Amino acid sequence: MKEALFWEKLENKKVKCRLCPHECIIGEGKRGLCNVRENRDGVLYTVVYGKASSICPDPIEKKPLYHFHPSETVLSLSTVGCNFRCKYCQNYSISQSRPEMYPLENITPEDVISLAKRYKCKGISWTYNEPTIWYE
């Protein structure tokens, strides 16, 4: 767990998350809309720092890119939680999950680079949920 960025203290140990436009006001022991930012004793923490729910080499054509490195592979990764509530989300089992409900793997930036090289990926793609929730 790591202290979150972009938040402010409020009265009565509440905090205001400033990471996304929802600007959740979060009470002690509670989480914001995304389910991954938690107020502990008046300090906002990210509970998914360095934790991935999915890591997979994918064809770049699965990404919303048109004629960008055709036939190449990208390393796709994500964590749980999301600050969106899209009605027809194809990844809802990941994006609407809470960290304690999903098997998460610890991963460092160095691990990501190493995996991308091992799979000969042309790039790295954050996918399956909204990427700002993993900002730190």
Phi and psi in radians as a Rosetta constraint file:
Dihedral C 1 N 2 CA 2 C 2 CIRCULARHARMONIC -2.398 0.35
Dihedral N 2 CA 2 C 2 N 3 CIRCULARHARMONIC 2.513 0.35
Dihedral C 2 N 3 CA 3 C 3 CIRCULARHARMONIC -1.078 0.35
Dihedral N 3 CA 3 C 3 N 4 CIRCULARHARMONIC 2.348 0.35
Dihedral C 3 N 4 CA 4 C 4 CIRCULARHARMONIC -1.301 0.35
Dihedral N 4 CA 4 C 4 N 5 CIRCULARHARMONIC 2.815 0.35
Dihedral C 4 N 5 CA 5 C 5 CIRCULARHARMONIC -1.754 0.35
Dihedral N 5 CA 5 C 5 N 6 CIRCULARHARMONIC 2.867 0.35
Dihedral C 5 N 6 CA 6 C 6 CIRCULARHARMONIC 1.061 0.35
Dihedral N 6 CA 6 C 6 N 7 CIRCULARHARMONIC 1.104 0.35
Dihedral C 6 N 7 CA 7 C 7 CIRCULARHARMONIC -2.638 0.35
Dihedral N 7 CA 7 C 7 N 8 CIRCULARHARMONIC 2.891 0.35
Dihedral C 7 N 8 CA 8 C 8 CIRCULARHARMONIC -2.437 0.35
Dihedral N 8 CA 8 C 8 N 9 CIRCULARHARMONIC 2.647 0.35
Dihedral C 8 N 9 CA 9 C 9 CIRCULARHARMONIC -1.360 0.35
Dihedral N 9 CA 9 C 9 N 10 CIRCULARHARMONIC 2.501 0.35
Dihedral C 9 N 10 CA 10 C 10 CIRCULARHARMONIC -2.150 0.35
Dihedral N 10 CA 10 C 10 N 11 CIRCULARHARMONIC -3.130 0.35
Dihedral C 10 N 11 CA 11 C 11 CIRCULARHARMONIC -1.207 0.35
Dihedral N 11 CA 11 C 11 N 12 CIRCULARHARMONIC 2.766 0.35
Dihedral C 11 N 12 CA 12 C 12 CIRCULARHARMONIC 1.001 0.35
Dihedral N 12 CA 12 C 12 N 13 CIRCULARHARMONIC 0.682 0.35
Dihedral C 12 N 13 CA 13 C 13 CIRCULARHARMONIC 1.056 0.35
Dihedral N 13 CA 13 C 13 N 14 CIRCULARHARMONIC 0.349 0.35
Dihedral C 13 N 14 CA 14 C 14 CIRCULARHARMONIC -1.498 0.35
Dihedral N 14 CA 14 C 14 N 15 CIRCULARHARMONIC 2.756 0.35
Dihedral C 14 N 15 CA 15 C 15 CIRCULARHARMONIC -2.318 0.35
Dihedral N 15 CA 15 C 15 N 16 CIRCULARHARMONIC 2.752 0.35
Dihedral C 15 N 16 CA 16 C 16 CIRCULARHARMONIC -2.061 0.35
Dihedral N 16 CA 16 C 16 N 17 CIRCULARHARMONIC 2.066 0.35
Dihedral C 16 N 17 CA 17 C 17 CIRCULARHARMONIC -1.375 0.35
Dihedral N 17 CA 17 C 17 N 18 CIRCULARHARMONIC 2.327 0.35
Dihedral C 17 N 18 CA 18 C 18 CIRCULARHARMONIC -1.989 0.35
Dihedral N 18 CA 18 C 18 N 19 CIRCULARHARMONIC 0.264 0.35
Dihedral C 18 N 19 CA 19 C 19 CIRCULARHARMONIC -1.275 0.35
Dihedral N 19 CA 19 C 19 N 20 CIRCULARHARMONIC -0.666 0.35
Dihedral C 19 N 20 CA 20 C 20 CIRCULARHARMONIC -2.269 0.35
Dihedral N 20 CA 20 C 20 N 21 CIRCULARHARMONIC 3.019 0.35
Dihedral C 20 N 21 CA 21 C 21 CIRCULARHARMONIC -1.111 0.35
Dihedral N 21 CA 21 C 21 N 22 CIRCULARHARMONIC -0.260 0.35
Dihedral C 21 N 22 CA 22 C 22 CIRCULARHARMONIC -1.174 0.35
Dihedral N 22 CA 22 C 22 N 23 CIRCULARHARMONIC -0.515 0.35
Dihedral C 22 N 23 CA 23 C 23 CIRCULARHARMONIC 0.759 0.35
Dihedral N 23 CA 23 C 23 N 24 CIRCULARHARMONIC 0.995 0.35
Dihedral C 23 N 24 CA 24 C 24 CIRCULARHARMONIC -1.026 0.35
Dihedral N 24 CA 24 C 24 N 25 CIRCULARHARMONIC 2.383 0.35
Dihedral C 24 N 25 CA 25 C 25 CIRCULARHARMONIC -1.724 0.35
Dihedral N 25 CA 25 C 25 N 26 CIRCULARHARMONIC 2.087 0.35
Dihedral C 25 N 26 CA 26 C 26 CIRCULARHARMONIC -2.074 0.35
Dihedral N 26 CA 26 C 26 N 27 CIRCULARHARMONIC 2.137 0.35
Dihedral C 26 N 27 CA 27 C 27 CIRCULARHARMONIC -1.338 0.35
Dihedral N 27 CA 27 C 27 N 28 CIRCULARHARMONIC 2.885 0.35
Dihedral C 27 N 28 CA 28 C 28 CIRCULARHARMONIC -0.929 0.35
Dihedral N 28 CA 28 C 28 N 29 CIRCULARHARMONIC 2.231 0.35
Dihedral C 28 N 29 CA 29 C 29 CIRCULARHARMONIC 1.360 0.35
Dihedral N 29 CA 29 C 29 N 30 CIRCULARHARMONIC 0.112 0.35
Dihedral C 29 N 30 CA 30 C 30 CIRCULARHARMONIC -1.912 0.35
Dihedral N 30 CA 30 C 30 N 31 CIRCULARHARMONIC 2.954 0.35
Dihedral C 30 N 31 CA 31 C 31 CIRCULARHARMONIC -2.115 0.35
Dihedral N 31 CA 31 C 31 N 32 CIRCULARHARMONIC 2.781 0.35
Dihedral C 31 N 32 CA 32 C 32 CIRCULARHARMONIC -1.368 0.35
Dihedral N 32 CA 32 C 32 N 33 CIRCULARHARMONIC -3.129 0.35
Dihedral C 32 N 33 CA 33 C 33 CIRCULARHARMONIC -0.941 0.35
Dihedral N 33 CA 33 C 33 N 34 CIRCULARHARMONIC -0.612 0.35
Dihedral C 33 N 34 CA 34 C 34 CIRCULARHARMONIC -1.265 0.35
Dihedral N 34 CA 34 C 34 N 35 CIRCULARHARMONIC -0.272 0.35
Dihedral C 34 N 35 CA 35 C 35 CIRCULARHARMONIC 1.250 0.35
Dihedral N 35 CA 35 C 35 N 36 CIRCULARHARMONIC 0.147 0.35
Dihedral C 35 N 36 CA 36 C 36 CIRCULARHARMONIC -2.193 0.35
Dihedral N 36 CA 36 C 36 N 37 CIRCULARHARMONIC 0.063 0.35
Dihedral C 36 N 37 CA 37 C 37 CIRCULARHARMONIC -2.068 0.35
Dihedral N 37 CA 37 C 37 N 38 CIRCULARHARMONIC 2.112 0.35
Dihedral C 37 N 38 CA 38 C 38 CIRCULARHARMONIC -2.184 0.35
Dihedral N 38 CA 38 C 38 N 39 CIRCULARHARMONIC 2.406 0.35
Dihedral C 38 N 39 CA 39 C 39 CIRCULARHARMONIC -1.548 0.35
Dihedral N 39 CA 39 C 39 N 40 CIRCULARHARMONIC 2.043 0.35
Dihedral C 39 N 40 CA 40 C 40 CIRCULARHARMONIC -2.125 0.35
Dihedral N 40 CA 40 C 40 N 41 CIRCULARHARMONIC 1.900 0.35
Dihedral C 40 N 41 CA 41 C 41 CIRCULARHARMONIC 0.998 0.35
Dihedral N 41 CA 41 C 41 N 42 CIRCULARHARMONIC 0.687 0.35
Dihedral C 41 N 42 CA 42 C 42 CIRCULARHARMONIC 1.431 0.35
Dihedral N 42 CA 42 C 42 N 43 CIRCULARHARMONIC 0.226 0.35
Dihedral C 42 N 43 CA 43 C 43 CIRCULARHARMONIC -2.179 0.35
Dihedral N 43 CA 43 C 43 N 44 CIRCULARHARMONIC 2.342 0.35
Dihedral C 43 N 44 CA 44 C 44 CIRCULARHARMONIC -1.563 0.35
Dihedral N 44 CA 44 C 44 N 45 CIRCULARHARMONIC 2.270 0.35
Dihedral C 44 N 45 CA 45 C 45 CIRCULARHARMONIC -2.141 0.35
Dihedral N 45 CA 45 C 45 N 46 CIRCULARHARMONIC 2.630 0.35
Dihedral C 45 N 46 CA 46 C 46 CIRCULARHARMONIC -1.660 0.35
Dihedral N 46 CA 46 C 46 N 47 CIRCULARHARMONIC 2.238 0.35
Dihedral C 46 N 47 CA 47 C 47 CIRCULARHARMONIC -1.673 0.35
Dihedral N 47 CA 47 C 47 N 48 CIRCULARHARMONIC 0.059 0.35
Dihedral C 47 N 48 CA 48 C 48 CIRCULARHARMONIC -2.075 0.35
Dihedral N 48 CA 48 C 48 N 49 CIRCULARHARMONIC 0.302 0.35
Dihedral C 48 N 49 CA 49 C 49 CIRCULARHARMONIC -1.037 0.35
Dihedral N 49 CA 49 C 49 N 50 CIRCULARHARMONIC 2.118 0.35
Dihedral C 49 N 50 CA 50 C 50 CIRCULARHARMONIC 1.207 0.35
Dihedral N 50 CA 50 C 50 N 51 CIRCULARHARMONIC 0.383 0.35
Dihedral C 50 N 51 CA 51 C 51 CIRCULARHARMONIC -2.118 0.35
Dihedral N 51 CA 51 C 51 N 52 CIRCULARHARMONIC 2.181 0.35
Dihedral C 51 N 52 CA 52 C 52 CIRCULARHARMONIC -1.939 0.35
Dihedral N 52 CA 52 C 52 N 53 CIRCULARHARMONIC 2.451 0.35
Dihedral C 52 N 53 CA 53 C 53 CIRCULARHARMONIC -1.639 0.35
Dihedral N 53 CA 53 C 53 N 54 CIRCULARHARMONIC -0.480 0.35
Dihedral C 53 N 54 CA 54 C 54 CIRCULARHARMONIC -2.516 0.35
Dihedral N 54 CA 54 C 54 N 55 CIRCULARHARMONIC 2.314 0.35
Dihedral C 54 N 55 CA 55 C 55 CIRCULARHARMONIC -2.449 0.35
Dihedral N 55 CA 55 C 55 N 56 CIRCULARHARMONIC 2.084 0.35
Dihedral C 55 N 56 CA 56 C 56 CIRCULARHARMONIC -2.757 0.35
Dihedral N 56 CA 56 C 56 N 57 CIRCULARHARMONIC 2.316 0.35
Dihedral C 56 N 57 CA 57 C 57 CIRCULARHARMONIC -1.293 0.35
Dihedral N 57 CA 57 C 57 N 58 CIRCULARHARMONIC 2.281 0.35
Dihedral C 57 N 58 CA 58 C 58 CIRCULARHARMONIC -2.256 0.35
Dihedral N 58 CA 58 C 58 N 59 CIRCULARHARMONIC 2.675 0.35
Dihedral C 58 N 59 CA 59 C 59 CIRCULARHARMONIC -1.149 0.35
Dihedral N 59 CA 59 C 59 N 60 CIRCULARHARMONIC 2.425 0.35
Dihedral C 59 N 60 CA 60 C 60 CIRCULARHARMONIC -1.076 0.35
Dihedral N 60 CA 60 C 60 N 61 CIRCULARHARMONIC -0.409 0.35
Dihedral C 60 N 61 CA 61 C 61 CIRCULARHARMONIC -1.130 0.35
Dihedral N 61 CA 61 C 61 N 62 CIRCULARHARMONIC -0.287 0.35
Dihedral C 61 N 62 CA 62 C 62 CIRCULARHARMONIC -1.318 0.35
Dihedral N 62 CA 62 C 62 N 63 CIRCULARHARMONIC -0.237 0.35
Dihedral C 62 N 63 CA 63 C 63 CIRCULARHARMONIC -1.614 0.35
Dihedral N 63 CA 63 C 63 N 64 CIRCULARHARMONIC 2.809 0.35
Dihedral C 63 N 64 CA 64 C 64 CIRCULARHARMONIC -1.377 0.35
Dihedral N 64 CA 64 C 64 N 65 CIRCULARHARMONIC 0.996 0.35
Dihedral C 64 N 65 CA 65 C 65 CIRCULARHARMONIC -2.183 0.35
Dihedral N 65 CA 65 C 65 N 66 CIRCULARHARMONIC 2.396 0.35
Dihedral C 65 N 66 CA 66 C 66 CIRCULARHARMONIC -1.934 0.35
Dihedral N 66 CA 66 C 66 N 67 CIRCULARHARMONIC 2.036 0.35
Dihedral C 66 N 67 CA 67 C 67 CIRCULARHARMONIC 1.006 0.35
Dihedral N 67 CA 67 C 67 N 68 CIRCULARHARMONIC 0.680 0.35
Dihedral C 67 N 68 CA 68 C 68 CIRCULARHARMONIC -1.920 0.35
Dihedral N 68 CA 68 C 68 N 69 CIRCULARHARMONIC 1.908 0.35
Dihedral C 68 N 69 CA 69 C 69 CIRCULARHARMONIC 0.887 0.35
Dihedral N 69 CA 69 C 69 N 70 CIRCULARHARMONIC 1.032 0.35
Dihedral C 69 N 70 CA 70 C 70 CIRCULARHARMONIC -0.952 0.35
Dihedral N 70 CA 70 C 70 N 71 CIRCULARHARMONIC 2.471 0.35
Dihedral C 70 N 71 CA 71 C 71 CIRCULARHARMONIC 1.206 0.35
Dihedral N 71 CA 71 C 71 N 72 CIRCULARHARMONIC 0.169 0.35
Dihedral C 71 N 72 CA 72 C 72 CIRCULARHARMONIC -1.588 0.35
Dihedral N 72 CA 72 C 72 N 73 CIRCULARHARMONIC 2.936 0.35
Dihedral C 72 N 73 CA 73 C 73 CIRCULARHARMONIC -1.948 0.35
Dihedral N 73 CA 73 C 73 N 74 CIRCULARHARMONIC 2.494 0.35
Dihedral C 73 N 74 CA 74 C 74 CIRCULARHARMONIC -2.161 0.35
Dihedral N 74 CA 74 C 74 N 75 CIRCULARHARMONIC 2.647 0.35
Dihedral C 74 N 75 CA 75 C 75 CIRCULARHARMONIC -1.540 0.35
Dihedral N 75 CA 75 C 75 N 76 CIRCULARHARMONIC 2.041 0.35
Dihedral C 75 N 76 CA 76 C 76 CIRCULARHARMONIC -1.672 0.35
Dihedral N 76 CA 76 C 76 N 77 CIRCULARHARMONIC 2.362 0.35
Dihedral C 76 N 77 CA 77 C 77 CIRCULARHARMONIC -2.588 0.35
Dihedral N 77 CA 77 C 77 N 78 CIRCULARHARMONIC 2.749 0.35
Dihedral C 77 N 78 CA 78 C 78 CIRCULARHARMONIC -2.816 0.35
Dihedral N 78 CA 78 C 78 N 79 CIRCULARHARMONIC 3.107 0.35
Dihedral C 78 N 79 CA 79 C 79 CIRCULARHARMONIC -2.249 0.35
Dihedral N 79 CA 79 C 79 N 80 CIRCULARHARMONIC -3.072 0.35
Dihedral C 79 N 80 CA 80 C 80 CIRCULARHARMONIC -1.499 0.35
Dihedral N 80 CA 80 C 80 N 81 CIRCULARHARMONIC 2.902 0.35
Dihedral C 80 N 81 CA 81 C 81 CIRCULARHARMONIC 1.564 0.35
Dihedral N 81 CA 81 C 81 N 82 CIRCULARHARMONIC 2.757 0.35
Dihedral C 81 N 82 CA 82 C 82 CIRCULARHARMONIC -2.926 0.35
Dihedral N 82 CA 82 C 82 N 83 CIRCULARHARMONIC 2.589 0.35
Dihedral C 82 N 83 CA 83 C 83 CIRCULARHARMONIC -1.675 0.35
Dihedral N 83 CA 83 C 83 N 84 CIRCULARHARMONIC 0.120 0.35
Dihedral C 83 N 84 CA 84 C 84 CIRCULARHARMONIC -1.866 0.35
Dihedral N 84 CA 84 C 84 N 85 CIRCULARHARMONIC 2.791 0.35
Dihedral C 84 N 85 CA 85 C 85 CIRCULARHARMONIC -2.328 0.35
Dihedral N 85 CA 85 C 85 N 86 CIRCULARHARMONIC 1.066 0.35
Dihedral C 85 N 86 CA 86 C 86 CIRCULARHARMONIC -1.165 0.35
Dihedral N 86 CA 86 C 86 N 87 CIRCULARHARMONIC 2.259 0.35
Dihedral C 86 N 87 CA 87 C 87 CIRCULARHARMONIC -1.007 0.35
Dihedral N 87 CA 87 C 87 N 88 CIRCULARHARMONIC -0.656 0.35
Dihedral C 87 N 88 CA 88 C 88 CIRCULARHARMONIC -2.058 0.35
Dihedral N 88 CA 88 C 88 N 89 CIRCULARHARMONIC 0.740 0.35
Dihedral C 88 N 89 CA 89 C 89 CIRCULARHARMONIC -1.111 0.35
Dihedral N 89 CA 89 C 89 N 90 CIRCULARHARMONIC 2.165 0.35
Dihedral C 89 N 90 CA 90 C 90 CIRCULARHARMONIC -1.383 0.35
Dihedral N 90 CA 90 C 90 N 91 CIRCULARHARMONIC -0.162 0.35
Dihedral C 90 N 91 CA 91 C 91 CIRCULARHARMONIC -2.033 0.35
Dihedral N 91 CA 91 C 91 N 92 CIRCULARHARMONIC 0.475 0.35
Dihedral C 91 N 92 CA 92 C 92 CIRCULARHARMONIC -1.022 0.35
Dihedral N 92 CA 92 C 92 N 93 CIRCULARHARMONIC -0.537 0.35
Dihedral C 92 N 93 CA 93 C 93 CIRCULARHARMONIC -1.142 0.35
Dihedral N 93 CA 93 C 93 N 94 CIRCULARHARMONIC -0.397 0.35
Dihedral C 93 N 94 CA 94 C 94 CIRCULARHARMONIC -1.661 0.35
Dihedral N 94 CA 94 C 94 N 95 CIRCULARHARMONIC -0.928 0.35
Dihedral C 94 N 95 CA 95 C 95 CIRCULARHARMONIC -1.179 0.35
Dihedral N 95 CA 95 C 95 N 96 CIRCULARHARMONIC -0.518 0.35
Dihedral C 95 N 96 CA 96 C 96 CIRCULARHARMONIC -1.777 0.35
Dihedral N 96 CA 96 C 96 N 97 CIRCULARHARMONIC 0.185 0.35
Dihedral C 96 N 97 CA 97 C 97 CIRCULARHARMONIC -1.515 0.35
Dihedral N 97 CA 97 C 97 N 98 CIRCULARHARMONIC 2.769 0.35
Dihedral C 97 N 98 CA 98 C 98 CIRCULARHARMONIC -1.753 0.35
Dihedral N 98 CA 98 C 98 N 99 CIRCULARHARMONIC 2.646 0.35
Dihedral C 98 N 99 CA 99 C 99 CIRCULARHARMONIC -0.955 0.35
Dihedral N 99 CA 99 C 99 N 100 CIRCULARHARMONIC -0.630 0.35
Dihedral C 99 N 100 CA 100 C 100 CIRCULARHARMONIC -1.335 0.35
Dihedral N 100 CA 100 C 100 N 101 CIRCULARHARMONIC -0.117 0.35
Dihedral C 100 N 101 CA 101 C 101 CIRCULARHARMONIC -1.769 0.35
Dihedral N 101 CA 101 C 101 N 102 CIRCULARHARMONIC 0.015 0.35
Dihedral C 101 N 102 CA 102 C 102 CIRCULARHARMONIC -2.412 0.35
Dihedral N 102 CA 102 C 102 N 103 CIRCULARHARMONIC 2.446 0.35
Dihedral C 102 N 103 CA 103 C 103 CIRCULARHARMONIC -1.242 0.35
Dihedral N 103 CA 103 C 103 N 104 CIRCULARHARMONIC 2.064 0.35
Dihedral C 103 N 104 CA 104 C 104 CIRCULARHARMONIC -1.933 0.35
Dihedral N 104 CA 104 C 104 N 105 CIRCULARHARMONIC 2.532 0.35
Dihedral C 104 N 105 CA 105 C 105 CIRCULARHARMONIC -1.956 0.35
Dihedral N 105 CA 105 C 105 N 106 CIRCULARHARMONIC 2.303 0.35
Dihedral C 105 N 106 CA 106 C 106 CIRCULARHARMONIC -1.210 0.35
Dihedral N 106 CA 106 C 106 N 107 CIRCULARHARMONIC 2.374 0.35
Dihedral C 106 N 107 CA 107 C 107 CIRCULARHARMONIC -2.607 0.35
Dihedral N 107 CA 107 C 107 N 108 CIRCULARHARMONIC 2.441 0.35
Dihedral C 107 N 108 CA 108 C 108 CIRCULARHARMONIC -1.857 0.35
Dihedral N 108 CA 108 C 108 N 109 CIRCULARHARMONIC 2.856 0.35
Dihedral C 108 N 109 CA 109 C 109 CIRCULARHARMONIC -0.976 0.35
Dihedral N 109 CA 109 C 109 N 110 CIRCULARHARMONIC -0.642 0.35
Dihedral C 109 N 110 CA 110 C 110 CIRCULARHARMONIC -1.125 0.35
Dihedral N 110 CA 110 C 110 N 111 CIRCULARHARMONIC -0.683 0.35
Dihedral C 110 N 111 CA 111 C 111 CIRCULARHARMONIC -1.068 0.35
Dihedral N 111 CA 111 C 111 N 112 CIRCULARHARMONIC -0.738 0.35
Dihedral C 111 N 112 CA 112 C 112 CIRCULARHARMONIC -1.073 0.35
Dihedral N 112 CA 112 C 112 N 113 CIRCULARHARMONIC -0.811 0.35
Dihedral C 112 N 113 CA 113 C 113 CIRCULARHARMONIC -1.079 0.35
Dihedral N 113 CA 113 C 113 N 114 CIRCULARHARMONIC -0.763 0.35
Dihedral C 113 N 114 CA 114 C 114 CIRCULARHARMONIC -1.075 0.35
Dihedral N 114 CA 114 C 114 N 115 CIRCULARHARMONIC -0.764 0.35
Dihedral C 114 N 115 CA 115 C 115 CIRCULARHARMONIC -1.128 0.35
Dihedral N 115 CA 115 C 115 N 116 CIRCULARHARMONIC -0.736 0.35
Dihedral C 115 N 116 CA 116 C 116 CIRCULARHARMONIC -1.056 0.35
Dihedral N 116 CA 116 C 116 N 117 CIRCULARHARMONIC -0.716 0.35
Dihedral C 116 N 117 CA 117 C 117 CIRCULARHARMONIC -1.178 0.35
Dihedral N 117 CA 117 C 117 N 118 CIRCULARHARMONIC -0.747 0.35
Dihedral C 117 N 118 CA 118 C 118 CIRCULARHARMONIC -1.059 0.35
Dihedral N 118 CA 118 C 118 N 119 CIRCULARHARMONIC -0.698 0.35
Dihedral C 118 N 119 CA 119 C 119 CIRCULARHARMONIC -1.552 0.35
Dihedral N 119 CA 119 C 119 N 120 CIRCULARHARMONIC 0.095 0.35
Dihedral C 119 N 120 CA 120 C 120 CIRCULARHARMONIC 0.977 0.35
Dihedral N 120 CA 120 C 120 N 121 CIRCULARHARMONIC 0.767 0.35
Dihedral C 120 N 121 CA 121 C 121 CIRCULARHARMONIC -1.388 0.35
Dihedral N 121 CA 121 C 121 N 122 CIRCULARHARMONIC 2.462 0.35
Dihedral C 121 N 122 CA 122 C 122 CIRCULARHARMONIC -1.388 0.35
Dihedral N 122 CA 122 C 122 N 123 CIRCULARHARMONIC -0.336 0.35
Dihedral C 122 N 123 CA 123 C 123 CIRCULARHARMONIC -2.852 0.35
Dihedral N 123 CA 123 C 123 N 124 CIRCULARHARMONIC -3.103 0.35
Dihedral C 123 N 124 CA 124 C 124 CIRCULARHARMONIC -2.215 0.35
Dihedral N 124 CA 124 C 124 N 125 CIRCULARHARMONIC 2.333 0.35
Dihedral C 124 N 125 CA 125 C 125 CIRCULARHARMONIC -2.177 0.35
Dihedral N 125 CA 125 C 125 N 126 CIRCULARHARMONIC 2.207 0.35
Dihedral C 125 N 126 CA 126 C 126 CIRCULARHARMONIC -1.478 0.35
Dihedral N 126 CA 126 C 126 N 127 CIRCULARHARMONIC 2.228 0.35
Dihedral C 126 N 127 CA 127 C 127 CIRCULARHARMONIC -2.661 0.35
Dihedral N 127 CA 127 C 127 N 128 CIRCULARHARMONIC 3.094 0.35
Dihedral C 127 N 128 CA 128 C 128 CIRCULARHARMONIC 1.347 0.35
Dihedral N 128 CA 128 C 128 N 129 CIRCULARHARMONIC -0.273 0.35
Dihedral C 128 N 129 CA 129 C 129 CIRCULARHARMONIC -2.770 0.35
Dihedral N 129 CA 129 C 129 N 130 CIRCULARHARMONIC -3.120 0.35
Dihedral C 129 N 130 CA 130 C 130 CIRCULARHARMONIC -1.370 0.35
Dihedral N 130 CA 130 C 130 N 131 CIRCULARHARMONIC 2.164 0.35
Dihedral C 130 N 131 CA 131 C 131 CIRCULARHARMONIC -1.187 0.35
Dihedral N 131 CA 131 C 131 N 132 CIRCULARHARMONIC -0.399 0.35
Dihedral C 131 N 132 CA 132 C 132 CIRCULARHARMONIC -1.125 0.35
Dihedral N 132 CA 132 C 132 N 133 CIRCULARHARMONIC -0.374 0.35
Dihedral C 132 N 133 CA 133 C 133 CIRCULARHARMONIC -1.153 0.35
Dihedral N 133 CA 133 C 133 N 134 CIRCULARHARMONIC -0.275 0.35
Dihedral C 133 N 134 CA 134 C 134 CIRCULARHARMONIC -1.887 0.35
Dihedral N 134 CA 134 C 134 N 135 CIRCULARHARMONIC 0.504 0.35
Dihedral C 134 N 135 CA 135 C 135 CIRCULARHARMONIC -0.962 0.35
Dihedral N 135 CA 135 C 135 N 136 CIRCULARHARMONIC -0.796 0.35
